Amino acid sequence: MKILICDKTEKEYIEQMRAAGLTVDVRDDITPEELPSVLPAYDGMVVRSRTKVRQALIDVCPNLKVIVRGGAGLDTIDHEYAKSKGITVMNTPLANSASVAELAIGYMLMMARSLYQATASVKAEKWDKKGFNGDEIGGKTLGLVGVGNIGKEVAKRADVMGMTVIAYDPYVKEIAGIKLVTLDELLAQADYISLHLPKTKESTGMIGAEQFGKMKNGVRIVNCARGGIVDESALYEALTSGKVAGAALDVFAEEPPTDWKLLKLDNVIGSPHIGAATKEAQGRVGAEVADKLIAFAKK
Protein backbone atom coordinates (compact mmCIF):
# COMPACT_ATOMS: atom_id res chain seq x y z
CA MET A 1 0.00 0.00 0.00
CA LYS A 2 1.13 3.52 -0.78
CA ILE A 3 0.41 6.06 1.96
CA LEU A 4 0.71 9.83 1.75
CA ILE A 5 1.38 11.63 5.04
CA CYS A 6 -0.24 15.05 4.55
CA ASP A 7 0.26 16.51 8.03
CA LYS A 8 2.88 16.31 10.77
CA THR A 9 3.30 12.76 12.08
CA GLU A 10 5.98 11.53 14.46
CA LYS A 11 8.93 10.04 12.55
CA GLU A 12 9.12 6.98 14.82
CA TYR A 13 5.66 5.84 13.69
CA ILE A 14 6.32 6.59 10.02
CA GLU A 15 9.30 4.23 10.25
CA GLN A 16 7.10 1.68 12.00
CA MET A 17 4.71 1.72 9.03
CA ARG A 18 7.58 1.34 6.61
CA ALA A 19 8.97 -1.58 8.62
CA ALA A 20 5.56 -3.26 8.29
CA GLY A 21 5.83 -3.08 4.50
CA LEU A 22 3.92 0.09 3.71
CA THR A 23 5.31 2.58 1.19
CA VAL A 24 5.09 5.90 3.01
CA ASP A 25 5.78 9.30 1.50
CA VAL A 26 5.81 12.40 3.69
CA ARG A 27 4.43 15.63 2.23
CA ASP A 28 3.40 17.37 5.45
CA ASP A 29 3.56 20.75 3.77
CA ILE A 30 1.41 19.80 0.77
CA THR A 31 -1.03 22.49 -0.29
CA PRO A 32 -4.73 22.06 -1.18
CA GLU A 33 -3.83 23.03 -4.75
CA GLU A 34 -1.22 20.26 -5.03
CA LEU A 35 -3.31 17.45 -3.54
CA PRO A 36 -5.56 16.70 -6.55
CA SER A 37 -2.54 15.98 -8.76
CA VAL A 38 -0.52 14.06 -6.15
CA LEU A 39 -3.05 12.02 -4.15
CA PRO A 40 -4.46 9.84 -7.00
CA ALA A 41 -1.24 7.79 -6.93
CA TYR A 42 -1.89 6.69 -3.33
CA ASP A 43 -4.04 4.06 -1.62
CA GLY A 44 -4.24 5.89 1.69
CA MET A 45 -3.65 9.22 3.36
CA VAL A 46 -2.96 10.50 6.87
CA VAL A 47 -4.30 13.93 7.81
CA ARG A 48 -4.63 16.13 10.86
CA SER A 49 -6.73 19.29 11.13
CA ARG A 50 -4.72 21.22 8.50
CA THR A 51 -5.66 19.08 5.50
CA LYS A 52 -9.31 19.04 4.38
CA VAL A 53 -10.65 16.07 2.44
CA ARG A 54 -13.76 17.18 0.57
CA GLN A 55 -15.91 15.55 -2.10
CA ALA A 56 -14.08 17.17 -5.01
CA LEU A 57 -10.75 15.71 -3.86
CA ILE A 58 -12.26 12.28 -3.24
CA ASP A 59 -13.72 12.26 -6.75
CA VAL A 60 -10.29 12.53 -8.41
CA CYS A 61 -8.75 9.73 -6.31
CA PRO A 62 -10.14 6.41 -7.61
CA ASN A 63 -7.38 4.41 -5.90
CA LEU A 64 -8.00 5.81 -2.42
CA LYS A 65 -8.95 3.08 0.03
CA VAL A 66 -8.35 4.56 3.48
CA ILE A 67 -8.18 7.94 5.20
CA VAL A 68 -6.83 8.18 8.74
CA ARG A 69 -7.41 11.39 10.68
CA GLY A 70 -4.95 11.87 13.53
CA GLY A 71 -7.35 13.37 16.05
CA ALA A 72 -10.82 13.08 17.50
CA GLY A 73 -13.03 14.82 14.94
CA LEU A 74 -14.00 14.04 11.37
CA ASP A 75 -15.42 17.44 10.44
CA THR A 76 -12.46 18.14 8.12
CA ILE A 77 -13.40 15.09 6.02
CA ASP A 78 -16.54 14.45 3.97
CA HIS A 79 -16.56 11.07 5.66
CA GLU A 80 -20.04 9.92 4.71
CA TYR A 81 -19.31 10.62 1.06
CA ALA A 82 -15.96 8.83 1.35
CA LYS A 83 -17.67 5.79 2.85
CA SER A 84 -20.22 5.81 0.02
CA LYS A 85 -17.25 5.46 -2.34
CA GLY A 86 -15.96 2.44 -0.44
CA ILE A 87 -13.22 4.36 1.37
CA THR A 88 -12.56 3.45 5.00
CA VAL A 89 -12.34 6.50 7.28
CA MET A 90 -10.74 6.20 10.72
CA ASN A 91 -9.68 8.60 13.46
CA THR A 92 -7.81 8.39 16.77
CA PRO A 93 -10.45 9.34 19.35
CA LEU A 94 -8.52 8.43 22.50
CA ALA A 95 -5.06 9.74 21.74
CA ASN A 96 -5.47 13.41 22.60
CA SER A 97 -8.23 13.24 25.24
CA ALA A 98 -6.02 13.94 28.26
CA SER A 99 -4.23 16.86 26.58
CA VAL A 100 -7.45 18.61 25.57
CA ALA A 101 -8.95 17.98 29.01
CA GLU A 102 -5.93 19.53 30.74
CA LEU A 103 -6.18 22.60 28.53
CA ALA A 104 -9.86 23.02 29.39
CA ILE A 105 -9.16 22.76 33.12
CA GLY A 106 -6.20 25.12 32.79
CA TYR A 107 -8.43 27.65 31.11
CA MET A 108 -10.94 27.47 33.96
CA LEU A 109 -8.19 28.16 36.47
CA MET A 110 -6.86 31.04 34.38
CA MET A 111 -10.27 32.68 34.25
CA ALA A 112 -11.02 32.10 37.93
CA ARG A 113 -7.82 33.86 38.98
CA SER A 114 -7.44 36.32 36.06
CA LEU A 115 -3.99 34.87 35.43
CA TYR A 116 -3.62 36.29 31.93
CA GLN A 117 -4.45 39.79 33.13
CA ALA A 118 -2.30 39.45 36.25
CA THR A 119 0.68 38.31 34.18
CA ALA A 120 0.24 41.23 31.77
CA SER A 121 0.09 43.58 34.76
CA VAL A 122 3.36 42.48 36.35
CA LYS A 123 5.09 42.38 32.95
CA ALA A 124 4.09 46.04 32.68
CA GLU A 125 5.89 46.55 36.02
CA LYS A 126 2.68 47.12 37.99
CA TRP A 127 1.95 45.69 41.42
CA ASP A 128 -1.86 45.79 41.48
CA LYS A 129 -2.34 43.23 44.24
CA LYS A 130 -5.85 44.42 45.11
CA GLY A 131 -6.98 44.28 41.48
CA PHE A 132 -6.95 40.49 41.19
CA ASN A 133 -9.38 39.12 43.74
CA GLY A 134 -10.42 35.84 42.13
CA ASP A 135 -12.59 32.80 42.77
CA GLU A 136 -11.98 29.18 43.68
CA ILE A 137 -13.34 26.67 41.21
CA GLY A 138 -13.91 24.16 44.01
CA GLY A 139 -17.58 24.17 44.92
CA LYS A 140 -18.63 25.54 41.53
CA THR A 141 -20.83 23.69 39.05
CA LEU A 142 -19.27 22.61 35.77
CA GLY A 143 -21.63 21.92 32.91
CA LEU A 144 -20.20 19.68 30.21
CA VAL A 145 -21.86 19.80 26.82
CA GLY A 146 -20.78 16.42 25.52
CA VAL A 147 -19.34 13.58 27.60
CA GLY A 148 -17.39 11.52 25.14
CA ASN A 149 -13.75 10.61 25.71
CA ILE A 150 -12.59 14.20 26.32
CA GLY A 151 -15.61 15.20 28.39
CA LYS A 152 -15.04 12.24 30.70
CA GLU A 153 -11.40 13.24 31.20
CA VAL A 154 -12.46 16.80 32.06
CA ALA A 155 -15.02 15.44 34.53
CA LYS A 156 -12.39 13.33 36.32
CA ARG A 157 -10.15 16.31 36.86
CA ALA A 158 -12.96 18.65 37.84
CA ASP A 159 -14.22 16.16 40.41
CA VAL A 160 -10.80 15.96 42.06
CA MET A 161 -10.82 19.75 42.41
CA GLY A 162 -14.19 19.71 44.16
CA MET A 163 -16.45 20.83 41.35
CA THR A 164 -19.98 19.52 40.92
CA VAL A 165 -20.20 18.07 37.41
CA ILE A 166 -23.39 17.95 35.37
CA ALA A 167 -23.64 17.11 31.68
CA TYR A 168 -25.83 17.25 28.63
CA ASP A 169 -25.34 14.66 25.92
CA PRO A 170 -28.31 13.36 23.92
CA TYR A 171 -26.35 10.24 22.97
CA VAL A 172 -25.54 9.16 26.53
CA LYS A 173 -28.20 7.62 28.78
CA GLU A 174 -26.16 7.10 31.95
CA ILE A 175 -22.65 7.80 33.17
CA ALA A 176 -21.11 7.04 36.54
CA GLY A 177 -20.52 10.03 38.80
CA ILE A 178 -22.10 12.60 36.50
CA LYS A 179 -25.67 13.85 36.64
CA LEU A 180 -27.18 14.04 33.17
CA VAL A 181 -29.54 16.97 32.64
CA THR A 182 -31.30 18.74 29.80
CA LEU A 183 -29.45 21.50 27.99
CA ASP A 184 -31.74 24.13 29.55
CA GLU A 185 -31.05 22.75 33.03
CA LEU A 186 -27.32 22.85 32.38
CA LEU A 187 -27.44 26.42 31.13
CA ALA A 188 -29.35 27.53 34.22
CA GLN A 189 -27.17 25.74 36.78
CA ALA A 190 -23.57 25.89 35.53
CA ASP A 191 -20.93 28.37 36.70
CA TYR A 192 -18.59 27.06 34.00
CA ILE A 193 -19.67 25.56 30.69
CA SER A 194 -17.16 23.51 28.73
CA LEU A 195 -17.89 22.17 25.24
CA HIS A 196 -16.72 18.71 24.20
CA LEU A 197 -18.73 17.59 21.19
CA PRO A 198 -18.17 17.25 17.45
CA LYS A 199 -19.27 19.87 14.99
CA THR A 200 -22.28 18.56 13.09
CA LYS A 201 -25.36 20.05 11.43
CA GLU A 202 -27.12 19.71 14.77
CA SER A 203 -24.38 21.27 16.91
CA THR A 204 -23.43 24.17 14.64
CA GLY A 205 -24.55 27.39 16.33
CA MET A 206 -26.20 25.49 19.19
CA ILE A 207 -24.95 28.02 21.76
CA GLY A 208 -26.41 31.31 20.62
CA ALA A 209 -28.29 34.34 21.94
CA GLU A 210 -31.20 32.26 23.23
CA GLN A 211 -28.90 29.93 25.16
CA PHE A 212 -26.86 32.79 26.63
CA GLY A 213 -30.09 34.28 27.89
CA LYS A 214 -30.77 31.13 29.90
CA MET A 215 -27.36 31.09 31.60
CA LYS A 216 -26.41 32.40 35.03
CA ASN A 217 -25.09 35.93 35.16
CA GLY A 218 -21.29 35.72 35.37
CA VAL A 219 -20.97 32.30 33.74
CA ARG A 220 -17.65 31.40 32.11
CA ILE A 221 -17.39 29.53 28.80
CA VAL A 222 -14.66 27.17 27.57
CA ASN A 223 -14.56 25.90 23.99
CA CYS A 224 -11.83 23.39 23.18
CA ALA A 225 -14.10 21.44 20.82
CA ARG A 226 -14.78 23.02 17.43
CA GLY A 227 -15.31 26.53 16.19
CA GLY A 228 -18.84 27.30 15.02
CA ILE A 229 -20.60 25.46 17.84
CA VAL A 230 -20.78 28.79 19.66
CA ASP A 231 -22.28 31.74 17.77
CA GLU A 232 -19.36 34.16 18.06
CA SER A 233 -21.49 37.28 17.49
CA ALA A 234 -23.84 36.24 20.28
CA LEU A 235 -20.87 35.44 22.52
CA TYR A 236 -19.41 38.90 21.87
CA GLU A 237 -22.69 40.51 22.93
CA ALA A 238 -22.89 38.33 26.06
CA LEU A 239 -19.31 39.19 27.02
CA THR A 240 -19.70 42.92 26.50
CA SER A 241 -23.04 43.05 28.33
CA GLY A 242 -21.60 41.28 31.39
CA LYS A 243 -23.87 38.24 31.06
CA VAL A 244 -20.78 36.10 30.45
CA ALA A 245 -17.88 36.94 32.75
CA GLY A 246 -15.24 35.30 30.60
CA ALA A 247 -14.55 33.00 27.68
CA ALA A 248 -11.60 30.78 26.85
CA LEU A 249 -11.39 29.71 23.23
CA ASP A 250 -9.01 27.28 21.57
CA VAL A 251 -11.14 27.03 18.42
CA PHE A 252 -12.87 29.51 16.14
CA ALA A 253 -15.46 29.53 13.39
CA GLU A 254 -12.73 30.67 11.01
CA GLU A 255 -9.14 29.60 11.62
CA PRO A 256 -7.20 31.78 11.68
CA PRO A 257 -9.84 34.44 12.36
CA THR A 258 -10.15 37.38 10.01
CA ASP A 259 -12.18 39.36 12.55
CA TRP A 260 -10.22 39.58 15.80
CA LYS A 261 -12.64 41.71 17.82
CA LEU A 262 -13.69 38.83 20.09
CA LEU A 263 -10.10 38.08 21.07
CA LYS A 264 -9.41 41.73 21.79
CA LEU A 265 -11.89 41.76 24.67
CA ASP A 266 -10.22 41.86 28.10
CA ASN A 267 -12.39 38.99 29.35
CA VAL A 268 -11.41 36.60 26.55
CA ILE A 269 -8.34 34.37 26.46
CA GLY A 270 -7.46 32.16 23.54
CA SER A 271 -5.03 29.91 21.73
CA PRO A 272 -4.54 28.78 18.10
CA HIS A 273 -6.25 25.36 18.24
CA ILE A 274 -3.56 23.70 20.37
CA GLY A 275 -5.70 21.29 22.41
CA ALA A 276 -3.80 18.23 21.18
CA ALA A 277 -0.43 19.97 20.92
CA THR A 278 1.52 18.11 23.57
CA LYS A 279 4.44 15.73 23.11
CA GLU A 280 2.47 12.97 24.78
CA ALA A 281 -0.63 13.38 22.61
CA GLN A 282 1.41 13.61 19.40
CA GLY A 283 3.13 10.35 20.29
CA ARG A 284 -0.15 8.59 21.03
CA VAL A 285 -1.71 9.91 17.81
CA GLY A 286 1.25 8.66 15.75
CA ALA A 287 1.14 5.24 17.40
CA GLU A 288 -2.60 4.87 16.83
CA VAL A 289 -2.35 6.00 13.20
CA ALA A 290 0.41 3.45 12.55
CA ASP A 291 -1.47 0.63 14.28
CA LYS A 292 -4.64 1.32 12.30
CA LEU A 293 -2.93 1.54 8.93
CA ILE A 294 -0.85 -1.57 9.49
CA ALA A 295 -3.94 -3.52 10.56
CA PHE A 296 -5.88 -2.22 7.53
CA ALA A 297 -3.10 -3.25 5.14
CA LYS A 298 -3.17 -6.81 6.55
CA LYS A 299 -6.85 -7.33 5.77
C-alpha positions, 0 to 999 in steps of 0.5 A, spaced: 500 500 500 502 507 498 500 512 503 501 519 503 502 523 510 499 530 509 500 533 516 505 532 521 506 525 524 511 523 528 517 520 525 518 513 529 511 511 527 512 513 520 518 508 520 514 503 524 509 503 518 515 502 513 517 496 517 511 493 516 511 493 508 507 500 507 510 505 502 510 511 506 511 518 503 511 524 507 508 531 504 506 534 510 507 541 507 502 539 501 497 544 499 490 544 497 492 546 490 497 540 489 493 534 492 488 533 486 494 531 482 498 528 487 493 524 491 491 519 485 497 515 486 496 513 493 491 508 496 491 511 503 492 518 506 494 521 513 491 527 515 490 532 521 486 538 522 490 542 516 488 538 510 481 538 508 478 532 504 472 534 501 468 531 495 471 534 489 478 531 492 475 524 493 472 524 486 479 525 483 482 519 487 479 512 484 485 508 488 483 511 495 482 506 500 483 509 506 483 515 510 486 516 517 485 522 521 490 523 527 485 526 532 478 526 535 473 529 529 472 528 522 469 534 520 475 536 516 473 530 512 466 528 507 466 522 511 459 519 509 461 521 502 468 517 502 464 511 505 459 511 500 465 510 495 468 504 499 473 508 502 474 506 510 475 512 514 478 512 521 480 517 526 484 516 533 479 518 538 482 516 544 489 519 543 489 526 545 483 526 550 487 527 556 491 533 553 485 537 551 482 535 558 488 539 561 487 545 557 480 546 558 481 545 566 487 550 565 483 555 562 478 554 567 483 556 572 486 562 568 479 565 568 477 564 575 484 567 577 485 572 572 492 569 570 492 572 563 491 579 566 495 578 572 501 576 568 500 582 563 500 587 569 506 584 572 510 584 565 508 592 565 511 593 572 505 594 575 503 591 582 496 591 582 495 586 588 488 588 590 486 588 582 486 580 582 481 578 587 479 571 584 474 565 585 476 558 587 473 553 582 472 548 588 464 548 589 462 551 583 458 547 578 461 545 571 456 543 565 459 539 560 456 539 553 458 532 551 461 527 555 465 523 550 472 521 551 474 528 552 468 530 556 469 524 561 477 526 562 475 533 564 469 530 569 475 526 572 479 532 573 474 537 575 471 532 580 478 531 584 478 539 584 471 539 588 467 541 582 460 539 581 459 536 574 453 535 570 452 534 563 448 534 557 449 529 551 443 526 547 447 520 545 448 518 553 443 515 557 447 514 563 454 515 566 457 514 573 458 520 577 455 525 573 448 527 573 445 528 566 440 533 565 437 537 559 441 543 555 436 548 559 437 545 566 445 545 564 445 552 562 441 555 568 445 551 573 452 551 571 458 556 573 462 554 568 460 551 561 465 547 557 464 544 550 466 537 548 462 535 542 463 534 534 461 539 529 455 537 526 449 540 522 445 539 529 451 542 533 453 548 529 450 554 532 447 550 538 450 556 543 447 562 541 443 568 543 437 564 546 442 559 550 446 565 553 439 568 555 438 562 559 445 562 563 447 564 570 449 571 570 457 571 570 458 564 567 464 562 564 465 559 557 470 554 555 470 551 547 476 546 546 471 542 541 470 546 534 469 553 532 462 554 530 458 550 535 458 557 539 455 563 535 461 568 536 457 574 534 452 572 540 458 570 545 461 577 543 454 581 545 454 576 552 461 578 554 460 585 552 453 586 556 456 582 562 452 576 562 458 572 560 464 573 565 469 570 561 470 565 555 476 561 553 477 559 546 481 554 543 477 554 536 474 559 532 469 559 526 474 561 522 481 559 523 485 563 523 480 568 524 479 574 520 475 578 525 479 579 531 474 583 535 472 577 540 479 576 542 481 583 543 476 583 549 479 583 556 475 577 558 477 573 553 483 568 552 485 564 547 489 559 543 490 557 536 487 550 536 492 547 540 488 542 544 492 536 542 499 539 541 503 536 547 508 531 546 504 525 549 498 526 545 502 527 538 506 520 540 499 517 542 496 519 535 502 517 531 502 510 534 494 509 533 495 512 526 500 506 525 497 501 528 490 502 524 494 503 517 498 496 518 492 492 521 488 495 515 493 493 510 493 486 513 486 485 511 
